Protein backbone atom coordinates (compact mmCIF):
# COMPACT_ATOMS: atom_id res chain seq x y z
CA UNK A 1 0.00 0.00 0.00
CA UNK A 2 1.37 3.48 -0.89
CA UNK A 3 2.28 5.97 1.85
CA UNK A 4 -0.55 8.35 1.11
CA UNK A 5 -3.11 5.53 1.06
CA UNK A 6 -1.88 4.29 4.44
CA UNK A 7 -2.42 7.75 5.89
CA UNK A 8 -5.79 8.09 4.21
CA UNK A 9 -6.93 4.77 5.68
CA UNK A 10 -5.64 5.69 9.13
CA UNK A 11 -7.41 9.04 9.13
CA UNK A 12 -10.68 7.45 8.01
CA UNK A 13 -10.55 4.87 10.81
CA UNK A 14 -9.29 7.18 13.55
CA UNK A 15 -10.96 10.45 12.54
CA UNK A 16 -13.08 10.78 15.70
CA UNK A 17 -10.27 9.86 18.07
CA UNK A 18 -7.90 12.26 16.27
CA UNK A 19 -10.24 15.13 17.11
CA UNK A 20 -10.41 13.88 20.68
CA UNK A 21 -6.61 14.00 20.98
CA UNK A 22 -6.64 17.56 19.69
CA UNK A 23 -9.11 18.59 22.37
CA UNK A 24 -6.86 17.35 25.14
CA UNK A 25 -3.79 19.20 23.83
CA UNK A 26 -1.81 15.94 23.74
CA UNK A 27 1.10 15.30 21.40
CA UNK A 28 -0.03 14.96 17.78
CA UNK A 29 0.48 11.86 15.68
CA UNK A 30 3.73 11.73 13.76
CA UNK A 31 5.58 14.45 15.65
CA UNK A 32 6.51 16.20 18.85
CA UNK A 33 4.61 19.46 18.36
CA UNK A 34 1.55 20.26 20.48
CA UNK A 35 -1.77 21.34 19.09
CA UNK A 36 -2.34 25.08 19.43
CA UNK A 37 -6.11 24.96 18.94
CA UNK A 38 -8.68 22.75 20.61
CA UNK A 39 -10.48 22.39 17.27
CA UNK A 40 -7.40 21.35 15.27
CA UNK A 41 -7.13 17.89 13.75
CA UNK A 42 -4.12 15.63 14.09
CA UNK A 43 -0.99 16.22 12.06
CA UNK A 44 -0.98 14.22 8.83
CA UNK A 45 -2.19 14.18 5.24
CA UNK A 46 -4.90 12.63 3.12
CA UNK A 47 -5.68 12.36 -0.59
CA UNK A 48 -9.03 13.76 -1.75
CA UNK A 49 -8.52 12.57 -5.30
CA UNK A 50 -7.39 15.94 -6.70
CA UNK A 51 -5.22 17.27 -3.87
CA UNK A 52 -3.00 16.24 -1.04
CA UNK A 53 -4.73 17.64 2.06
CA UNK A 54 -2.21 18.48 4.77
CA UNK A 55 -3.30 19.08 8.34
CA UNK A 56 -0.61 20.85 10.37
CA UNK A 57 -1.87 19.83 13.79
CA UNK A 58 -2.37 23.51 14.57
CA UNK A 59 -5.04 25.75 13.01
CA UNK A 60 -3.98 25.45 9.36
CA UNK A 61 -5.04 22.94 6.72
CA UNK A 62 -3.69 23.39 3.19
CA UNK A 63 -4.00 21.57 -0.10
CA UNK A 64 -1.58 20.96 -2.96
CA UNK A 65 -2.88 19.92 -6.38
CA UNK A 66 -1.71 16.45 -7.38
CA UNK A 67 -1.68 17.44 -11.06
CA UNK A 68 -0.15 20.95 -11.12
CA UNK A 69 1.54 21.47 -7.74
CA UNK A 70 -0.54 24.60 -7.17
CA UNK A 71 -1.35 25.51 -3.57
CA UNK A 72 -5.14 25.25 -3.87
CA UNK A 73 -6.33 25.93 -0.33
CA UNK A 74 -5.22 27.72 2.84
CA UNK A 75 -7.84 27.16 5.51
CA UNK A 76 -6.98 28.84 8.82
CA UNK A 77 -9.28 28.20 11.78
CA UNK A 78 -11.81 26.82 9.33
CA UNK A 79 -11.87 29.86 7.01
CA UNK A 80 -10.57 29.73 3.43
CA UNK A 81 -8.06 32.42 2.44
CA UNK A 82 -6.59 31.12 -0.84
CA UNK A 83 -7.41 31.88 -4.47
CA UNK A 84 -8.97 34.55 -6.65
CA UNK A 85 -10.18 34.91 -10.22
CA UNK A 86 -10.19 31.18 -10.76
CA UNK A 87 -6.45 30.99 -10.08
CA UNK A 88 -4.48 29.44 -7.25
CA UNK A 89 -1.09 30.05 -5.63
CA UNK A 90 1.95 28.81 -7.52
CA UNK A 91 5.47 29.28 -8.76
CA UNK A 92 5.86 31.44 -11.88
CA UNK A 93 2.41 31.84 -13.49
CA UNK A 94 1.55 28.22 -12.79
CA UNK A 95 3.55 25.22 -13.94
CA UNK A 96 0.74 23.19 -15.45
CA UNK A 97 1.01 19.42 -15.63
CA UNK A 98 3.62 18.31 -13.09
CA UNK A 99 4.75 15.24 -11.19
CA UNK A 100 3.66 15.65 -7.57
CA UNK A 101 4.69 13.34 -4.71
CA UNK A 102 4.38 13.47 -0.92
CA UNK A 103 6.09 11.86 2.05
CA UNK A 104 6.09 12.17 5.83
CA UNK A 105 9.31 12.13 7.87
CA UNK A 106 8.46 12.31 11.56
CA UNK A 107 7.19 15.81 12.33
CA UNK A 108 7.57 17.00 8.70
CA UNK A 109 5.42 16.46 5.62
CA UNK A 110 7.15 17.24 2.32
CA UNK A 111 5.55 17.71 -1.10
CA UNK A 112 7.72 17.65 -4.23
CA UNK A 113 6.52 19.17 -7.52
CA UNK A 114 8.58 18.58 -10.68
CA UNK A 115 7.99 20.39 -13.96
CA UNK A 116 10.91 20.37 -16.40
CA UNK A 117 13.67 22.68 -15.08
CA UNK A 118 11.67 23.72 -11.99
CA UNK A 119 11.16 21.77 -8.79
CA UNK A 120 8.90 23.30 -6.17
CA UNK A 121 8.80 22.01 -2.59
CA UNK A 122 6.26 22.50 0.22
CA UNK A 123 6.75 21.44 3.82
CA UNK A 124 4.56 21.39 6.92
CA UNK A 125 5.86 21.07 10.46
CA UNK A 126 3.76 19.51 13.19
CA UNK A 127 1.97 22.09 15.32
CA UNK A 128 2.88 25.12 13.15
CA UNK A 129 0.60 27.44 11.15
CA UNK A 130 3.26 27.74 8.44
CA UNK A 131 3.97 26.43 4.95
CA UNK A 132 7.67 26.27 4.08
CA UNK A 133 8.56 26.60 0.38
CA UNK A 134 11.61 26.13 -1.83
CA UNK A 135 12.03 26.75 -5.57
CA UNK A 136 14.80 25.10 -7.58
CA UNK A 137 15.20 26.51 -11.08
CA UNK A 138 17.84 25.00 -13.37
CA UNK A 139 17.83 27.32 -16.39
CA UNK A 140 16.30 30.39 -18.05
CA UNK A 141 13.46 28.62 -19.85
CA UNK A 142 11.08 30.58 -17.60
CA UNK A 143 11.69 34.33 -17.83
CA UNK A 144 11.13 35.10 -14.15
CA UNK A 145 11.29 33.36 -10.80
CA UNK A 146 8.54 34.14 -8.36
CA UNK A 147 6.02 32.54 -6.08
CA UNK A 148 2.65 34.24 -5.73
CA UNK A 149 0.22 33.55 -2.90
CA UNK A 150 -3.23 34.47 -4.16
CA UNK A 151 -5.63 35.69 -1.47
CA UNK A 152 -9.42 35.74 -1.66
CA UNK A 153 -11.06 39.15 -2.11
CA UNK A 154 -12.55 40.94 0.86
CA UNK A 155 -10.76 39.11 3.66
CA UNK A 156 -8.17 41.84 4.28
CA UNK A 157 -8.34 45.66 4.02
CA UNK A 158 -7.73 46.93 0.49
CA UNK A 159 -5.36 49.76 1.38
CA UNK A 160 -1.83 50.96 0.72
CA UNK A 161 0.23 52.25 -2.19
CA UNK A 162 0.08 48.78 -3.80
CA UNK A 163 -3.74 48.61 -3.61
CA UNK A 164 -6.26 49.90 -6.11
CA UNK A 165 -9.93 49.61 -7.08
CA UNK A 166 -10.47 48.96 -10.78
CA UNK A 167 -14.11 50.05 -10.50
CA UNK A 168 -13.09 53.62 -9.66
CA UNK A 169 -9.43 53.99 -10.65
CA UNK A 170 -8.00 54.55 -14.13
CA UNK A 171 -5.06 52.82 -15.79
CA UNK A 172 -2.43 55.38 -16.79
CA UNK A 173 0.53 53.20 -17.75
CA UNK A 174 1.19 49.70 -19.13
CA UNK A 175 -1.90 48.14 -17.58
CA UNK A 176 -0.42 48.10 -14.08
CA UNK A 177 -0.29 51.71 -12.85
CA UNK A 178 -3.55 53.20 -11.62
CA UNK A 179 -4.68 56.74 -10.82
CA UNK A 180 -7.36 57.30 -8.20
CA UNK A 181 -10.05 60.00 -8.48
CA UNK A 182 -8.04 62.15 -6.04
CA UNK A 183 -5.03 62.10 -8.38
CA UNK A 184 -2.87 59.77 -6.26
CA UNK A 185 -1.41 56.68 -7.89
CA UNK A 186 -1.28 52.98 -7.03
CA UNK A 187 0.49 49.95 -8.48
CA UNK A 188 1.67 46.47 -7.59
CA UNK A 189 5.16 47.97 -8.05
CA UNK A 190 4.69 50.52 -5.26
CA UNK A 191 5.51 48.59 -2.10
CA UNK A 192 8.42 51.00 -1.60
CA UNK A 193 10.92 48.69 0.09
CA UNK A 194 14.39 47.49 -0.79
CA UNK A 195 15.21 43.84 -0.17
CA UNK A 196 17.51 44.75 2.72
CA UNK A 197 14.65 46.62 4.43
CA UNK A 198 12.11 43.84 4.93
CA UNK A 199 11.86 40.30 6.28
CA UNK A 200 8.18 39.76 5.61
CA UNK A 201 5.22 41.23 3.78
CA UNK A 202 1.55 40.57 4.30
CA UNK A 203 -1.91 41.57 5.45
CA UNK A 204 -3.72 41.69 8.78
CA UNK A 205 -7.22 42.30 10.03
CA UNK A 206 -5.93 42.80 13.56
CA UNK A 207 -7.11 39.33 14.56
CA UNK A 208 -5.75 37.30 11.62
CA UNK A 209 -2.50 37.90 9.75
CA UNK A 210 -1.30 36.26 6.54
CA UNK A 211 2.35 36.85 5.72
CA UNK A 212 5.03 35.76 3.31
CA UNK A 213 8.43 35.65 5.04
CA UNK A 214 11.20 36.06 2.48
CA UNK A 215 14.15 33.72 2.03
CA UNK A 216 17.76 34.86 2.27
CA UNK A 217 17.70 35.55 -1.51
CA UNK A 218 21.13 34.00 -1.91
CA UNK A 219 20.37 32.91 -5.45
CA UNK A 220 18.11 35.82 -6.29
CA UNK A 221 19.41 38.80 -8.26
CA UNK A 222 19.61 42.56 -7.85
CA UNK A 223 21.50 42.87 -4.57
CA UNK A 224 20.46 44.37 -1.22
CA UNK A 225 18.92 47.55 -2.63
CA UNK A 226 16.73 45.98 -5.29
CA UNK A 227 13.03 46.88 -5.29
CA UNK A 228 10.46 44.53 -6.72
CA UNK A 229 6.90 43.30 -6.30
CA UNK A 230 6.01 42.47 -2.72
CA UNK A 231 2.23 42.44 -2.62
CA UNK A 232 -0.87 43.86 -4.27
CA UNK A 233 -4.57 44.07 -3.59
CA UNK A 234 -7.73 45.23 -5.30
CA UNK A 235 -11.42 44.49 -5.13
CA UNK A 236 -10.83 41.19 -6.96
CA UNK A 237 -8.26 39.72 -4.59
CA UNK A 238 -4.73 40.12 -3.29
CA UNK A 239 -1.27 38.69 -3.79
CA UNK A 240 1.93 38.15 -1.84
CA UNK A 241 5.17 37.69 -3.77
CA UNK A 242 8.52 36.04 -3.26
CA UNK A 243 10.43 37.52 -6.20
CA UNK A 244 13.71 35.74 -6.84
CA UNK A 245 14.43 36.98 -10.35
CA UNK A 246 12.47 39.72 -12.06
CA UNK A 247 13.44 41.60 -15.20
CA UNK A 248 11.97 44.96 -14.15
CA UNK A 249 14.84 47.37 -13.29
CA UNK A 250 17.21 44.41 -13.05
CA UNK A 251 20.99 45.00 -12.89
CA UNK A 252 22.28 41.42 -12.65
CA UNK A 253 22.11 38.16 -14.60
CA UNK A 254 19.85 35.49 -13.21
CA UNK A 255 21.21 32.93 -10.76
CA UNK A 256 20.03 29.34 -10.71
CA UNK A 257 19.63 26.65 -8.09
CA UNK A 258 17.66 26.11 -4.89
CA UNK A 259 16.09 29.15 -3.25
CA UNK A 260 14.44 29.01 0.15
CA UNK A 261 12.91 28.37 2.47
CA UNK A 262 10.43 31.19 2.29
CA UNK A 263 7.37 30.81 4.50
CA UNK A 264 3.63 31.38 4.26
CA UNK A 265 2.71 32.15 7.87
CA UNK A 266 -0.64 32.70 9.61
CA UNK A 267 -0.78 34.62 12.87
CA UNK A 268 -3.40 35.90 15.27
CA UNK A 269 -3.01 39.36 13.75
CA UNK A 270 0.54 40.29 14.70
CA UNK A 271 3.68 40.03 12.61
CA UNK A 272 5.27 36.62 12.16
CA UNK A 273 7.75 35.29 14.70
CA UNK A 274 11.30 36.48 14.05
CA UNK A 275 12.32 32.82 14.30
CA UNK A 276 11.02 32.49 10.72
CA UNK A 277 13.22 35.28 9.33
CA UNK A 278 16.08 34.20 7.09
CA UNK A 279 18.67 35.51 9.55
CA UNK A 280 17.19 33.52 12.43
CA UNK A 281 15.59 30.47 10.85
CA UNK A 282 16.77 27.17 12.31
CA UNK A 283 16.88 24.88 9.29
CA UNK A 284 18.63 21.85 10.76
CA UNK A 285 15.36 19.93 10.41
CA UNK A 286 15.66 20.32 6.62
CA UNK A 287 18.98 18.46 6.38
CA UNK A 288 17.58 14.88 6.29
CA UNK A 289 14.67 15.61 3.93
CA UNK A 290 16.57 15.09 0.67
CA UNK A 291 15.71 18.43 -0.95
CA UNK A 292 17.80 18.66 -4.12
CA UNK A 293 20.36 21.47 -3.88
CA UNK A 294 19.98 21.95 -0.13
CA UNK A 295 23.19 22.93 1.67
CA UNK A 296 22.99 22.78 5.46
CA UNK A 297 24.90 24.73 8.06
CA UNK A 298 27.91 22.39 7.96
CA UNK A 299 28.44 23.12 4.28
CA UNK A 300 28.53 26.89 4.72
CA UNK A 301 31.07 29.46 5.88
CA UNK A 302 31.37 32.94 7.33
CA UNK A 303 33.18 36.24 6.73
CA UNK A 304 34.03 38.54 9.64
CA UNK A 305 35.58 41.99 9.27
CA UNK A 306 37.29 44.05 11.98
CA UNK A 307 35.90 47.28 10.58
CA UNK A 308 35.95 50.04 7.97
CA UNK A 309 38.23 53.07 7.92
CA UNK A 310 37.17 56.30 6.22
CA UNK A 311 33.42 56.05 6.90
CA UNK A 312 31.14 59.08 6.76
CA UNK A 313 29.13 59.04 10.01
CA UNK A 314 26.06 60.49 8.27
CA UNK A 315 25.50 57.34 6.22
CA UNK A 316 24.80 53.64 6.81
CA UNK A 317 27.29 51.19 5.31
CA UNK A 318 26.54 47.79 3.86
CA UNK A 319 29.02 45.08 2.90
CA UNK A 320 27.91 42.93 -0.01
CA UNK A 321 29.26 39.67 -1.43
CA UNK A 322 28.44 38.35 -4.89
CA UNK A 323 29.50 35.93 -7.59
CA UNK A 324 27.66 34.17 -10.40
CA UNK A 325 26.21 31.58 -8.00
CA UNK A 326 25.16 33.53 -4.90
CA UNK A 327 24.76 36.90 -3.21
CA UNK A 328 24.81 38.04 0.43
CA UNK A 329 25.02 41.26 2.40
CA UNK A 330 25.33 42.50 5.96
CA UNK A 331 25.11 45.88 7.67
CA UNK A 332 28.31 47.39 9.01
CA UNK A 333 28.26 48.63 12.61
CA UNK A 334 28.02 52.43 12.97
CA UNK A 335 31.26 53.97 14.15
CA UNK A 336 33.55 50.96 13.74
CA UNK A 337 32.25 49.42 10.53
CA UNK A 338 32.65 45.91 11.96
CA UNK A 339 30.68 43.32 10.01
CA UNK A 340 29.89 39.63 9.95
CA UNK A 341 28.11 37.54 7.32
CA UNK A 342 27.29 33.91 8.04
CA UNK A 343 25.64 31.06 6.17
CA UNK A 344 27.52 31.64 2.92
CA UNK A 345 28.06 28.99 0.27
CA UNK A 346 31.74 28.17 -0.37
CA UNK A 347 33.37 30.16 -3.16
CA UNK A 348 35.21 33.33 -4.09
CA UNK A 349 33.16 36.52 -3.94
CA UNK A 350 33.52 40.13 -4.93
CA UNK A 351 33.29 42.12 -1.71
CA UNK A 352 31.70 45.55 -2.09
CA UNK A 353 31.39 48.24 0.56
CA UNK A 354 28.43 50.55 0.00
CA UNK A 355 28.08 54.04 1.46
CA UNK A 356 24.32 54.33 1.33
CA UNK A 357 23.91 52.59 -2.02
CA UNK A 358 27.15 53.76 -3.63
CA UNK A 359 30.02 51.31 -4.03
CA UNK A 360 33.09 52.94 -2.43
CA UNK A 361 35.38 49.92 -2.02
CA UNK A 362 35.74 46.54 -3.71
CA UNK A 363 37.87 43.50 -3.03
CA UNK A 364 37.82 39.72 -3.10
CA UNK A 365 37.17 37.16 -0.39
CA UNK A 366 37.08 33.36 -0.35
CA UNK A 367 34.65 31.39 1.82
CA UNK A 368 35.20 27.78 2.87
CA UNK A 369 32.71 25.29 4.27
CA UNK A 370 32.74 25.27 8.06
CA UNK A 371 35.31 28.07 8.24
CA UNK A 372 35.48 31.76 9.10
CA UNK A 373 37.37 34.13 6.82
CA UNK A 374 38.70 36.99 8.97
CA UNK A 375 39.47 40.35 7.40
CA UNK A 376 41.57 43.20 8.74
CA UNK A 377 40.26 46.77 8.67
CA UNK A 378 39.27 47.82 5.14
CA UNK A 379 40.23 51.37 4.14
CA UNK A 380 37.68 53.16 1.97
CA UNK A 381 39.41 55.03 -0.86
CA UNK A 382 36.64 55.31 -3.44
CA UNK A 383 34.30 57.87 -1.89
CA UNK A 384 33.89 60.77 -4.37
CA UNK A 385 32.66 63.00 -1.54
CA UNK A 386 36.25 63.41 -0.30
CA UNK A 387 37.18 65.52 -3.35
CA UNK A 388 37.40 69.29 -2.80
CA UNK A 389 34.71 71.22 -4.64
CA UNK A 390 33.64 74.70 -5.66
CA UNK A 391 30.08 73.57 -5.01
CA UNK A 392 28.14 70.35 -4.64
CA UNK A 393 24.48 69.63 -5.28
CA UNK A 394 23.32 66.71 -3.16
CA UNK A 395 25.88 64.19 -1.94
CA UNK A 396 27.42 60.98 -3.18
CA UNK A 397 25.45 58.09 -1.69
CA UNK A 398 24.11 56.22 -4.72
CA UNK A 399 20.56 57.57 -4.34
CA UNK A 400 18.63 60.70 -5.35
CA UNK A 401 17.45 60.96 -1.75
CA UNK A 402 18.31 64.64 -1.22
CA UNK A 403 16.44 65.77 -4.32
CA UNK A 404 12.85 66.83 -4.97
CA UNK A 405 10.24 64.03 -5.03
CA UNK A 406 12.83 61.30 -4.44
CA UNK A 407 11.14 59.57 -1.50
CA UNK A 408 7.68 59.71 -3.07
CA UNK A 409 8.97 57.99 -6.20
CA UNK A 410 9.53 54.69 -4.38
CA UNK A 411 5.78 54.28 -3.92
CA UNK A 412 4.10 56.51 -6.51
CA UNK A 413 4.06 57.43 -10.19
CA UNK A 414 5.76 60.70 -11.23
CA UNK A 415 2.37 62.09 -12.25
CA UNK A 416 1.01 61.62 -8.72
CA UNK A 417 -0.92 64.58 -7.30
CA UNK A 418 1.40 64.59 -4.27
CA UNK A 419 4.50 65.25 -6.40
CA UNK A 420 5.97 68.75 -6.49
CA UNK A 421 6.40 70.26 -9.94
CA UNK A 422 9.19 68.54 -11.80
CA UNK A 423 10.39 71.83 -13.26
CA UNK A 424 12.46 74.27 -11.25
CA UNK A 425 15.91 75.81 -11.55
CA UNK A 426 18.28 76.17 -8.60
CA UNK A 427 20.81 78.72 -7.40
CA UNK A 428 23.91 77.54 -5.55
CA UNK A 429 24.09 79.28 -2.19
CA UNK A 430 20.32 79.71 -1.81
CA UNK A 431 20.25 77.20 1.03
CA UNK A 432 17.68 74.85 -0.50
CA UNK A 433 19.39 73.79 -3.68
CA UNK A 434 19.08 70.01 -3.34
CA UNK A 435 15.45 70.10 -2.19
CA UNK A 436 14.59 72.22 -5.23
CA UNK A 437 16.47 70.14 -7.79
CA UNK A 438 14.37 67.36 -9.39
CA UNK A 439 15.37 63.80 -8.58
CA UNK A 440 14.61 62.81 -12.18
CA UNK A 441 14.82 64.59 -15.53
CA UNK A 442 12.93 63.38 -18.61
CA UNK A 443 13.44 64.64 -22.13
CA UNK A 444 9.69 65.17 -22.61
CA UNK A 445 8.86 66.55 -19.14
CA UNK A 446 11.47 68.84 -17.55
CA UNK A 447 14.48 68.86 -19.85
CA UNK A 448 16.95 71.74 -19.56
CA UNK A 449 17.05 72.30 -15.78
CA UNK A 450 19.33 75.25 -14.94
CA UNK A 451 21.86 75.61 -12.12
CA UNK A 452 23.09 79.15 -11.36
CA UNK A 453 26.39 79.76 -9.58
CA UNK A 454 29.10 82.40 -9.19
CA UNK A 455 32.88 81.98 -9.31
CA UNK A 456 35.67 84.05 -7.88
CA UNK A 457 38.18 85.57 -10.27
CA UNK A 458 40.70 82.84 -9.45
CA UNK A 459 38.13 80.10 -10.00
CA UNK A 460 36.99 81.62 -13.30
CA UNK A 461 40.57 81.69 -14.54
CA UNK A 462 40.94 77.91 -14.28
CA UNK A 463 39.51 74.85 -15.97
CA UNK A 464 37.32 72.67 -13.75
CA UNK A 465 35.90 69.17 -13.74
CA UNK A 466 32.13 68.86 -13.56
CA UNK A 467 30.83 65.50 -12.28
CA UNK A 468 27.25 64.34 -12.82
CA UNK A 469 26.36 61.14 -10.97
CA UNK A 470 23.28 59.15 -11.99
CA UNK A 471 21.71 56.09 -10.42
CA UNK A 472 19.80 54.71 -13.41
CA UNK A 473 18.42 55.72 -16.78
CA UNK A 474 15.59 54.78 -19.10
CA UNK A 475 16.15 53.99 -22.82
CA UNK A 476 19.77 55.17 -22.99
CA UNK A 477 19.17 58.60 -21.46
CA UNK A 478 22.29 60.48 -20.34
CA UNK A 479 23.11 64.09 -19.52
CA UNK A 480 24.63 66.59 -21.90
CA UNK A 481 25.69 69.86 -20.27
CA UNK A 482 25.99 73.45 -21.42
CA UNK A 483 27.96 76.03 -19.39
CA UNK A 484 27.11 79.50 -20.59
CA UNK A 485 27.99 79.18 -24.31
CA UNK A 486 30.16 76.04 -23.98
CA UNK A 487 28.47 72.75 -24.94
CA UNK A 488 29.83 69.36 -23.97
CA UNK A 489 30.05 66.40 -26.29
CA UNK A 490 27.35 63.72 -26.00
CA UNK A 491 28.63 61.00 -23.65
CA UNK A 492 28.36 57.28 -24.31
CA UNK A 493 25.45 55.68 -22.46
CA UNK A 494 26.48 53.30 -19.66
CA UNK A 495 24.84 49.92 -19.16
CA UNK A 496 21.50 50.33 -17.39
CA UNK A 497 18.36 48.20 -16.93
CA UNK A 498 16.42 47.79 -20.15
CA UNK A 499 12.94 48.10 -18.66
CA UNK A 500 10.86 50.77 -16.98
CA UNK A 501 12.26 51.83 -13.65
CA UNK A 502 11.62 55.52 -12.95
CA UNK A 503 7.85 54.94 -13.12
CA UNK A 504 7.79 51.63 -11.24
CA UNK A 505 9.12 52.73 -7.88
CA UNK A 506 12.85 52.23 -8.49
CA UNK A 507 15.76 54.60 -8.99
CA UNK A 508 18.21 51.72 -8.62
CA UNK A 509 20.36 50.88 -11.63
CA UNK A 510 24.08 50.96 -12.26
CA UNK A 511 25.50 54.03 -10.55
CA UNK A 512 27.59 55.95 -13.06
CA UNK A 513 29.54 59.21 -12.99
CA UNK A 514 29.77 61.37 -16.10
CA UNK A 515 32.89 63.56 -16.09
CA UNK A 516 32.97 66.80 -18.09
CA UNK A 517 36.22 68.77 -18.39
CA UNK A 518 35.10 72.37 -18.64
CA UNK A 519 37.76 74.82 -19.99
CA UNK A 520 38.42 78.17 -18.37
CA UNK A 521 37.06 79.89 -21.46
CA UNK A 522 33.59 78.63 -20.59
CA UNK A 523 33.25 80.73 -17.42
CA UNK A 524 32.00 84.27 -17.10
CA UNK A 525 34.86 86.64 -16.29
CA UNK A 526 32.44 88.95 -14.46
CA UNK A 527 32.37 87.69 -10.89
CA UNK A 528 29.14 89.58 -10.20
CA UNK A 529 27.25 87.51 -12.73
CA UNK A 530 25.97 83.98 -12.47
CA UNK A 531 27.33 81.20 -14.59
CA UNK A 532 24.55 79.04 -15.97
CA UNK A 533 24.77 75.25 -16.14
CA UNK A 534 22.08 73.65 -18.27
CA UNK A 535 21.38 69.92 -18.03
CA UNK A 536 19.70 68.24 -20.97
CA UNK A 537 18.77 64.59 -21.46
CA UNK A 538 19.90 63.06 -24.74
CA UNK A 539 19.14 59.66 -26.23
CA UNK A 540 18.82 57.95 -29.56
CA UNK A 541 15.52 56.46 -28.36
CA UNK A 542 12.17 58.17 -28.14
CA UNK A 543 9.16 58.06 -25.87
CA UNK A 544 6.55 60.39 -24.46
CA UNK A 545 5.93 62.07 -21.12
CA UNK A 546 7.25 59.99 -18.21
CA UNK A 547 8.20 57.18 -20.59
CA UNK A 548 10.47 59.44 -22.60
CA UNK A 549 14.24 59.10 -22.04
CA UNK A 550 14.94 59.97 -18.42
CA UNK A 551 17.57 59.65 -15.73
CA UNK A 552 17.81 59.93 -11.95
CA UNK A 553 20.57 61.80 -10.14
CA UNK A 554 22.90 60.97 -7.27
CA UNK A 555 25.06 64.09 -7.07
CA UNK A 556 26.40 66.96 -9.18
CA UNK A 557 29.55 68.86 -8.25
CA UNK A 558 32.22 71.18 -9.62
CA UNK A 559 35.71 70.28 -8.46
CA UNK A 560 38.32 72.84 -7.45
Secondary structure, 3 states (H helix, E strand, C coil): CCHHHHHHHHHHHHHHHHHHHHHHCCECCCCCCECCCCCCCCCEEEECCCEEEEECCCCEEEEEECCCCCEEEEEECCEECECECCECEEECCCCCCCEEEEEEECCEEEEEEEECCEEEEEEEECCCCEEEEEEEECCCCCCCEEEEEEECCCCCCCCCCCECCCCCCEEEECCCEEECCCCCEEECCCCCCEHHHCCEEEEECCCCEEEEECCCCCCCCCCCCCECCCEEEECCEEEEEEEEECCCCCCCCCCCEEEEEEEEEEECCCCCCHHHCCCCCCCHHHHHHCCCCCCCHHHEEEEEECCEECCCCCCCEEEEEECCCCEEEEECCCCCCCEEEEEEECEEEEEEEEECCEEEEEEEEEECCCCEEEECCEECCCCHHHCCEEEEEECCCCCCCCCECCCHHHCCCCCCCCCCCCCCCEECCCCCHHHHCECEEECCCCCCEEEEECCCHHHHCCCEEEEEEEEEEECCCEEEEEECCEECCCCCCCCCCCCCCCCCCCCCCCCEEEEEEECHHHCCCCCCCCEEEEEEEECCCCCCHHHCCEEEEEEEEEEC
